[in-house]
Amino acid sequence: MKDRVAIVTGAASGIGLEVAKRLASVGAEVYLLDRDARQVSLHAQMLVEQGFSAIGIECDITDESSLERVFQEIVVDTGRIDILINNAGRQFVAAIDQFPSHEFESMIKLMLVAPFFAIKHVFPVMKQRGYGRIVNMASVNGVIGFAGKAAYNSAKHGVIGLTKVAALEGAAYGITVNAVCPGYVDTPLLRNQLADLGRAHKVAVDRVLEDILLPLIPQRRLLDVSEVADYTLYLLGEQAKGITGQSVIIDGGYTVQ
Ligand SMILES: NC(=O)c1ccc[n+]([C@@H]2O[C@H](COP(=O)([O-])OP(=O)(O)OC[C@H]3O[C@@H](n4cnc5c(N)ncnc54)[C@H](O)[C@@H]3O)[C@@H](O)[C@H]2O)c1
């Protein structure tokens, strides 16, 4: 990854932050994008203090013009974008008949439309240079359904479709595009949904993990962000240049049963 220019969205927390740290630690010049200005600059600063190359940028990735402007500035500064990790996401749990329509639209915009914006605006640069690595952070909820997660499931199924199309269109230009599909990973996104899941399943919030989620997972544990980052880094390396258009699952056996 030495001197590769990488963009990670949703890099102020959880999986995105871990992927950004890992990329920086193997020599990439990492741009951490997040709508949380304070956290993203704090984490970028910490990476710089460790001797790595990292820049934190406040960006709401659902705003296409902001995203395009940030990408243009990066290209002006570096002449390239080699790696794009479409990672930003959030969760909202409710039955379809009670699901606020504006929440549905907003989640589709964040986890399907915004990755489309990002790929659309990074493709010309990658095609011109004949190299690119794109990873879309999908989910096992892009492969199977989960009651209460209409928007999340729809967005994640959609981004897997987007991954396949982008892989086909990028194949002749040295660009690979893959989706990583984690099961349950211990991050703020997961912890924040426990109350909603408790309400939906009529279980006390402090029992949701033990009674609802862990029984679904054969390994009976949450994944660590480092496991998802390892898998993502593998897909970005030279050894994975033949892997494209795939949705690779890391879920402790969740989807096997
Ligand atoms: N945690 C899990 O169990 C799990 C499982 C499967 C997939 N995922 C996916 O992994 C990705 C990262 O999730 P996480 O668990 O690390 O979540 P997280 O909540 O820890 O981090 C998400 C980050 O996205 C940022 N973000 C949200 N909206 C944004 C916007 N409009 N513009 C820019 N940044 C924005 C947040 O500020 C936050 O820093 C998501 O796409 C999520 O769907 C998570």
The ligand as an ORCA input file, in Angstrom:
! r2SCAN-3c Opt
* xyz 0 1
  N     -21.355     -3.028     13.206
  C     -21.892     -4.035     12.550
  O     -22.354     -5.019     13.137
  C     -21.937     -4.018     11.041
  C     -22.256     -5.236     10.393
  C     -22.317     -5.247      9.007
  C     -22.052     -4.120      8.283
  N     -21.724     -2.950      8.924
  C     -21.483     -1.774      8.090
  O     -20.199     -1.268      8.329
  C     -20.195      0.144      8.096
  C     -19.594      0.848      9.302
  O     -20.423      0.579     10.417
  P     -19.899      0.703     11.930
  O     -20.524     -0.408     12.668
  O     -18.433      0.866     11.947
  O     -20.664      2.055     12.350
  P     -20.235      3.291     13.249
  O     -21.511      3.894     13.702
  O     -19.217      2.919     14.258
  O     -19.538      4.271     12.170
  C     -20.255      4.813     11.106
  C     -19.632      6.145     10.723
  O     -20.347      6.664      9.575
  C     -20.449      8.071      9.748
  N     -21.522      8.623      8.937
  C     -22.856      8.386      9.077
  N     -23.535      9.124      8.188
  C     -22.614      9.824      7.453
  C     -22.699     10.745      6.384
  N     -23.884     11.142      5.892
  N     -21.562     11.238      5.851
  C     -20.364     10.873      6.368
  N     -20.210     10.008      7.387
  C     -21.327      9.495      7.925
  C     -20.706      8.234     11.253
  O     -20.459      9.570     11.688
  C     -19.758      7.212     11.838
  O     -18.495      7.766     12.117
  C     -21.652      0.534      7.814
  O     -21.866      0.642      6.422
  C     -22.437     -0.625      8.378
  O     -23.673     -0.790      7.744
  C     -21.665     -2.879     10.289
*
